[in-house]
């Protein structure tokens, strides 16, 4: 199968996975988080999880330092 003909949308539609864009307020929140964790992608996930709220599935124990529900 060619990559150009492949779409993840059908797979997402069959699951309960939600797509989310980072809002300006969530980006600001990510920038204001304590510097316990410096990975910008993880910080944006934490900011979204705090704003929505939503849990994060992660093996990264460092995320336990933030006030979010995780597995």
Secondary structure, DSSP 8 states (H G I E B T S, - for coil): --GGG--SHHHHHTS--------HHHHHHHHHS-TT---HHHHHHHHHHHHHT--B--S-GGGGGSS--B-
